[in-house]
Amino acid sequence: MLLDVQNLRIHFKVPQGALQAVDDLSFQVKEGRCLGIVGESGCGKSATAQCILRLIPSNVLSVLSGKILWQGKDILTLNDTDLRRVRGSQIAMIFQEPMTSLNPVISVGEQVAEAIRVHFPEEKNLEGRVKEIFSRVGLGEDSKRLKQYPHELSGGMRQRVLIAIALACRPKLLIADEPTTALDASLQSQVLDLIQSLQRELGMSVILISHDFGVVSKLADEILVLYAGKPAERGPTKELLKRPLHPYTKALLESAPRLSETHHRKPLRMIEGTLPDLVQPPCECRFASRCPVVMPECHQKEPEFQEVEPGRWVSCFAVKTP
């Protein structure tokens, strides 16, 4: 197993106490496979991604526990030297907003070169290596492009620069956190096609994070649905999209616009209510207050995340095990 996250808990310090951003989350990523993580804003997707690379400052954490096993070694116990060897060279990340992720006063070519220089200081033909990476992500090999600054590029091109930085050291795992945010439909498709082709070419694994099932379904072999910091459902992409088991997964799919519904002017379904208070989470199913099939049992305790069919995992009392 390439990546094995076990019982991860991430609690943040806030004025009201400790906010339970992620609570008892476990999942695995196999070599050469893509895991999609889906959920509303605030469900713990980005916190999980940042924690894998230990990018969350320790002074904002009140609790960080569990294990993040990278090829058998726990990332949470690595010293700074060993952690630097993992970041960028073995696990790389594409962040949400390229305009704020890129340094505005350093040329894009130099930003890619810096990533190579940190992990391969012996590299002699640095400019040639950067040109090769730019060509691979569709930015061309023109030296003028390397000297441009982020503000001189379009949103789609800036996103390609972020991908170039992430791939500079040929990582085994790429974490893409909302890589198509703020891009129009055509650019979204181009970025996803690029990630998919690079995954196949380099044989790397991918964690694709999004609130959009349409984005995730294009690349992911398996989907993990998060709700209020806890896993709601996990399963093979085609099966999960065709036959969702958890009421939250069903609601998310029904709230997404479809061409047929738009044509007939049908209103989108809304998920009534709001996320529970994660500073003082309820001692019940966290989706109970918004669930259309809620039962008395749902208000008494939290359901276990368990395998209900081969390869299908759900935390819901309404979904019975065999």
N, C-alpha and C positions, 0 to 999 in steps of 0.2 A: 504494500500500500504506500503510495507516494505521500499523501497527507492524511492524517487521522486526528480529527478534533474530538476530544472526549470531555464531556461534562463541563463545557466552558461556561464560566460565569463572569460577566463584566458589569460592575456596579460603579456609577459615577458619583462623585461628590457634588451635591447641589445644595442650595441654601436650606431646602426643606428636609434634607437627609441624604439617603443613598438611592439613586435612581437605578433600577434594575434593567439595564439596557439589554442584556443577554442573560438568560437564566437556564442553565442545564442543557446546553446545546451540544449535540454530537453529530458528526457527519464525516464521510470519507471522500477522497478524490483519488481515482486510479490513474495510472500512467496513460497519457494520450486521450483522456476523456474530458468532457466538459460538464461541469455541474452548474446549473442555474439556480440562483437564490432570489426569490421573489417575495414581495410584501409591500405594504404601505410605508410611507415615510414614518420613521420612528420605531420600526419593528426590530432593528438591531442589525440590519444588513451591513452597513458601512462600518459599524463598530466591530463586527466580526472580522471583516476584511482587514481593517487597520491593526487589529490585535494579532492577526497571523504574522504580521511583520513587526509587531511590537512598536507601532507608531503612536500609540496613545500615551501621553505624558503620565508618568507615575503620580504626579501631584494631583491629578484630577480623578484618580481611581480610589475607590474605597474598598473594593473587592475585585480581585482577579485570580481566579482559580480554575482548575481543570488541567488538561494537557493538550498541547498542539504538537503532535509528533510528526516531524519532517524526516522521512526516511529513517524512522525509528528513534530520532533524537528530539527531545522536548525543547521547542523553541523558547518556551517561557523560562527555561533554566540556563540558557546559553549566556556566556559572558559577552561583553561588548565586541571583542575581537572576533569570536566565532559568529556572532550575529551579523557583523558587517560582511562576513564571507557569504552568508545566506542571502542577505538583502541585495537585490539587483542582479546578482550573478546566478542564483538558483531560483529565487522567487522574486518576481517583478510585479509592479502594480501600475495600472492606468487609472488616474484619478478623475473625478467627475467633471470639473470645469477647466479646460485647457488654458483659458486666459489667466486664471489665478494660480494654476499649477506650474506654469512656465515663468521663468525669470524674465521680466520685461526689459532689462538692460543688458542681457547677454544674448548673443546671436544663437539661433536654434542649432546651428552646426556645432558650436562650442558646448552647448548643453548636452548634446549626444556624445560628443568627444569626452566630456567630463565623466560620464557614466563608464565609458571604456577605460579611461585613464585610472580610475579608482581601482578597478579589479584586474586590469591588465597593463600595469605600468611599463612592461617591457615591449609593448606594441610599438613598432617602428613606423609603420605606414598608417598613422592615425587618420589623416584626411581621407585616404583611400578607403579605409574601413567605414568611415562615416558616410562617404558617398555611396558605398555598397548598400548600407542600411537604408539610406534615403531612397535609393532606387527600389529596394525591396518593398518599401511601404508606399510606393507610388509618388514620391516627391522628386524623382529625377536625380541626375548626377551633376547638375550644373553647380559650379562653385559659387555662383551668385546666390543660390538658394541657401547655402550654408551660412552666408553672411547676413541673411535677413533676420529681423527681430520679430517676436510674436505678433506685434500689432500690425505688421505688414502682411500677415497671412490671413486667409479666410478661416472660419471656424472649423471646417472639415480638414484643412491643411494643418491647423494647430493640433487637432486630435491625432493626425498622422505623426506629427512630431513626438507627441507623448508616447505613441506606440513604438516609434523608433527608439526613444530613450529606454523604454521597457524591454525591448528586444535586443538592445545593444550587446548584452553579454550572453545571449542565447539561454534564457532561463528555462528551467524544467516546468515551472508553473507560472502562469500569467493570471493575475487577479484584475479583472476589468470592472471597475465600480461605476455603474451608470455611464458607459463609454459613449452613448449616443444622446446624452442630455443636451438640450438646446440646439440640436441639429434637425434640419428638415428631413422629410421622409427619404428623399433620394440620397442625402449624405449619410443618414442612418444605415441604409442598405449597403452603401459603399464601405463604411467602417466595419460593419459586421462581416461582409464578404472578405475584407482584408484580414480580420482576426481569424476567420475560419481557414482561409488559405494558408496563413502563416502557421496555424496550429498543425495543419496536415504536413506542411513542408518541414517544420522543425520537430514534429512529434511531441510537442509540449502539451501539458494539461492546462485547462482553463477553468477559472471560477468566474462566471458572468453574473453580475449583480444588477437587478433592474426591478422596477415596479410594473413593467410591461411584459405580459406573457408573450406578446407578439415578437418582442426582441429576443427573449430567452429561447423561445421555441425554435428559432432558426439555427442555433448552435448547440444547445444543451442536449446531452444524452440522458440526463436525469435532472429533475427539478426538486428543490427544497423550498417549501412555502413557510415563511415565518410570520408569526403574529404576536405582537407585544413581547418580543424577546424570546419566544418559545417556538419550537417546531410544531407546525400544524399538520403538514403532510409532506411525504417524500415518495417519489416513484419515477419510473421511466417516463420520459417526456410525452411520447405519443399516448401512452395509457392514461397518464394523469390529465392531459388536456381533453381526451375523448370521454373519460369517465372519472371526473373528480369525486373524491369521497368525502372530504371535509366540507362542511357548510361554508366556511370562509373561502376556500378555494373556488367553490361554485359561485359565490357572490362576486369574487374578483373577476372571474371569467365573464359573468353576466353583466358586469359594469363596464366592460371594455367595448368601445364602439365597433360595429361591424358594418360592412358595406350594405348588406341587405336591410339592416335596421335603419341606417341613415337614409336609404332610398325611400323607405316607407314612412319616414319621419316618426319612428317609434322612440319614445323617451328611453334614455339609459336607466338601468336599475341602479338605485343608490343603496349603499350599505348604511343603514340607519345607525345613529349613535356615534360614539367616539371611542378611541382607545382607552383602556383603563388607566388609572393612575399608577405609574410604575414606581413611584416612591413608596406607596402603600398598596401593592397589588392585591386584588381580592383572593381569598382562599377558596376559589372555585375556578371553573373553566374561564379563561380570560376572554373568551368570545361569547360567553353566556348572555350578556346584556344586549348583544346585537344579533344573536342567532335566531333564525326562523324556526328551528326544530328543537329549541331548548326543552330540557326535561328536568324534573325535580332533582335528579342526581347531579346535574350540571352545576347546581348551586351549592352542593355539599362538599365537593373536593375537585381537585384538578385531575383530568384524565391522563393516563399514561400514554407515552408515545410508543406504540407497539406495532409489530408487523401483523397486519390483518389478512394479507395475501402475499404470496411470494414476491418480494421486491417492493411491496406497497406498505408504507408506514403511515399511521394516522394517530392523532391524539383527539379522540371524540367518542363519547359514550353512545352516540347514535349509530356508530359504525361498529358492528359486532365482529368479534374474532371468530374464526371457524370453530 
